[in-house]
Amino acid sequence: MMDSIKLYTIVVLFVLSGEYVSGTTFTFVNKCDYTVWPGILAGASSPKLDSTGFELQNGGTRTFQAPSGWSGRFWGRTNCNFDGAGQGTCATGDCGSGTMECNGSGATPPATLAEFTLNGSGGQDFYDVSLVDGYNLPMIVESNGGSGGCQTTGCLVDLNKRCPSELMAEGGGACKSACEAFGTPEYCCSGEFGTPDKCKPSMYSEAFKSACPRAYSYAYDDATSTFTCSGGDYTITFCPSSPSQKSSMGTPTSNMGATPGTEAGPVAGAVTGSGTDTGMGTNTGTGSLMADGSWFAGLASGDSTNTRHPNFGLQLALLFIVITSLATSLFNL
């Protein structure tokens, strides 16, 4: 009998603590007609997920769990050549590790990035799809469940087909940012152009913003490019193409509640800029350090020490079941 009481006590404490609430699920889907090798880079203060780089064949899916407060970025590598031991390189998005696992290294520009901060300021998840480091393949982020805005974002268009010759990466297959291509302060939002009032969209970033209105097109493209959701899971799809997705990807509503962040390195330009992303958060927008020493969009900054609130209705239901079972056991003695 004492063992039963101890067990019920443990269950009650577990339910009340809310520890049963799982983290966020990220699902990767490859709809490209070729294999993609996703890369994962966690923020400097975030734990690594189960993998930092893996193979995802055409039509394949893979899921990962991330804890509350996690921040990091995802991208797709293309035209990779790995041997049986997982050694090799990729033509675009390579992380420089020499292996399929990126092991704390980020994408070599140009690469399309999806960036997340979970349970940030106000308990919200912040996310964006960024072309600030250039572009290598179409990608969207969709929320599953959750509350708040929870809008789909990303870039459905094959920008490689629209890439100006001066921005085309060597060998093709990717489009550089104007910052990476030209390296000047006005494209990189650096030096005297290092503030939102001085660094404006270039003709390159405007062209790609027109093609992908919800994606970050240059360093200070915060208001229409960062999205929030509370308590959702997320699907990252490479080469999305369905009509329903296209219809949901029109001009975004301005996120005027966001405070522009500060850019921490070369950014901006054509398919927007290369270098380090920034963005915004609802409070500071100052960015956070990534494990590879680069900077993550300011949307990542926010109070990630908050814990996601559990579903209290579910808690009460479980507690009622436990108490009822305990009372029944005592009655049957």
N, C-alpha and C positions, 0 to 999 in steps of 0.2 A: 504494500500500500504506500509506504514512504517513497519507494522508487517512482510510483505513479505521480505522487504529489510533486516530487522534484522535477519530473519530466514536464508536468503541466506548468510549473513555475518558470522553467526555462523557456517554454514556448510562449508564455504570457510576456515575459521580459523581451523576448525576441520580437514579438508582434508590436509591443509598445515602442520599442526602439526604432522601428521602421527600417531595420537593417535588411529586411527581406527584399527591399526595393532594389531592383537591379539597376545597373548603369544604362548608358545609351547604346543602342545597337546600330552599328554602321553596316550597311549592305552594299557591296560593290557588284555592279552588273556590267558585263561587256556586251554591247550590241554592235560593236565594230565587226567588220568582216575579216578581221585579223586579230592576232593575239596581242593583248596589252599586259604589261608588267607593272601593276600599281606600286608606287612607293609611298611610304608612310614616315613622317617625321614628327615626333612629339616635341612639345615645348620643353624648355630646359627644366622646368619644375614638374613636368608630367611624366608618368611612367610609360615605357614602351608598351605597345599593344602586342598581341600574340605573334605578329610578324612585322618586319619593317620593309618588306618587299617580296612579291610573290608573282606567280604566273596566273593569268586569267584568260583562258581561251575564249574564242568566239562563242557567245551564248552562255558563258559561265557566270556563276555568282559565288560570293564568299562573304561571310559575316564576321564581325568583330565586336567585342564588348569593350566599352571605354567607361572608366569611372567618372563620377560627378567631379566637375572642376577640370577635366582633361582639356588640353588645347593642343592643336597640331594642324598639320596640313597633309593633303593627299594629292597625288598626281599620277598620270599614266605615262609609262615609258614605252617607246615603240621601237620596232626593228632591233630587238635585242638578240644576242647570240650568247647563250650560256651553255657550258659543257655539263657533263654528268655530275660534276662536283659543285655546280652552281657558280662557277667562275665565268666572267664575261663582262660585256659592256652593251650599252644601248645607243642607238643613233640619236634619239631625242629623249630628254628628261633623265639622262643618266645621272646617278647620284655619286659617281666617282669612287664607289667602294670596291669596284672590281668583282663584286659578287651580286647574286640576285637579291640578297638582303642588303638594305641600305645602311643599317647599323649606325644610325645617328647622323647620316649625311643627307643634305637636301638635294633638290633637283638642280641640275645645271641648266640655266636658261638657254633657249626659250622653252617654257613649259606652262601649260594651263594648270592652275592650282585651285583646290577647294580647301578652305580654311575654316576651322571651328574653334570656338571656346564654349565649353559646356558649363551650364550653371554659373554664368558670369554675373555681371551687375544686375541686381533685381531678381536673381534666380533665373534669368533667361539664358538660352543658348544663342550665341551669335555666330553667323556663318556667312560666307561669301564665296563666289567663284571669281578668281583674279586673273587678269591678263597682264598685270604689271610686270611680271617676269617673262612676258611673251606668250606665245600660243603654240601648242603642238597637236592638239586634237579636241574635238567637241566634248563637252562634259556638262551635266546638270546635277544639281542637288535637289532632292525632293524630301519633304518631311512626311513622316508617317505618324499620325496621331499628334498629340500635343495641343497646346492652346496658344492663342496670340496670333501674330501675323502668319507664321509658318508657310511662307510663299516659296514656290519653286524658283530657283535662280540658276544661271549658267549661260552657256553659249552653245546654241544648236548649230551654228553655221560653220562650215569648213573654211576658216579664214586663210588657210594655206593657199586656197584658190584665188584669194583676193589680195594676197600679200604683195606689196610693192617690191620690185627687184632689189632695191637698196636695203630692204629688211629681211629678205629671204635668207634663212640659215644655209650654211654650206651643205650641199647634198640635198637640199630641199627637205620637206617633211616638217618644217617648223618655221615660224615667223618671229623674228626678233622684235624687241621693243626699240623705239627710237633712241632711248637712252643707251642701250647696249650697242646699237649700230653707230651712233654718232658721238656719244659720250659728253655732250655739252650740258652745262647747268640748266638751261631752259627746258631741255627734254628730261633731265634727271631730277628736277626739283631740288637742286642742291645750291650751295653758296647763296648768292643774293636772290635766288629763286626758291629758297627753301621754306616758304610759307604759302598757305592757300591763296592769299591775295596776290602773290607774285607769280606763282606757278599755275598757268592756265592750260586747258586742253590744247594739244597740238592738232594739226590737220590729220595726223595719223591716228591719234587717240579718238578724235571725233568720228572718223570713218568707221573705226571698229566699235565704238559705242553705238553707232547707228545700227550696225549689224547685230550686236549683242548688248541690248540696252540695260540688262540687269547685271552684267559683269563689270568688275572694276576695270576701267580703261586707262586710268593714270593715278598718280599718288593720292590726290585729294578728291577722288570720285566717290565720296562717302555716302552722300544722301540717298542715292538711288541704287546702291550696290551692296549694302550690308543689311542682313535680314535677321529677325529674331523669332524664337519659338520657345515655348516652355514645355519640358517633359516629353519631347518627341523623339522618335528614332529617325534615321536618315538613310536615304538610298543615293549612292553616287553612281551615275550611269555614264559610261563612255559611249560616244556616238549615238545619242538618243535620236529618234526619228519619228515617233508616232505623232499623228495629227493632234491628239489631245495635249501632248506635251508642247507642241508648237503653239497651239492656241492659248496656252497658259503662260507663255513667255513673252507677252507684249511689253509695252513700255511700263516700267514699274512705278509704283506710287512713291513719292519722295518721302524718305525717312527723316523728316525734319527734326525729330527728337534726338538725333545722333549728333555728337560733337566731333568735328573733324579731328583726325589724329595727326601725328607728325610723322613724316617720312624719314626713315632711318637709312638712307642710302640711295643709290641711283634708281630712279623709277621714272615712269611716264613713257609716252611715246606711242608708237604705232599700234601695235596690238597691245600696246600700252607701254610699258617701260620695263626695264629690266632691273633687277636688283632686289631691294627689300621692300616687302609690302608694308603698308600701314593701313590705316583705315580709321575706324572709330569705335568708340564704346559709348555707352550712355553717359559715362562720367568723364573719364580722362582721355582715352584715345591715344595713349602713349606707346603702346606696343609692348611686346614681351620677347625675351631672348629665346631663340630656338636652340636645340641641342647642337646644331652645327655652327653656332655662333652668328647666324643670320637673325634678322628681326622679323617678327610675326606681326600681322596687321593689328592696329590699335584696338580693333574689336576684341582682341584677346585679353585686353587689360581689364578690368572689371574685377569685382570681388569674387574670385573663384573659391574662396574659403567657405562660402555658403553651401549647405547641403540641400539637395533637391528634396522638397517636401513630399512625403509619402501620401498615398491616397488614404485619408483618415477614415472614409466610409468603409473601405476594405479592412482597415485595421479594426474598427469596431465590430464588424461582422465576424472576423476571425476571433477576436477576443470573446464575443458572445458564444461562439461554438466551443471554445476552450473551457469557459466557465460552466456551460451547460454539461459538457462531458465530465468535468470534474465533479459537479453536483450529482450527476447520475452515478458515478463510481462510489461516492460517499454514501448515497442512499442505498446502494446494493450491498453495502457491508453488513 
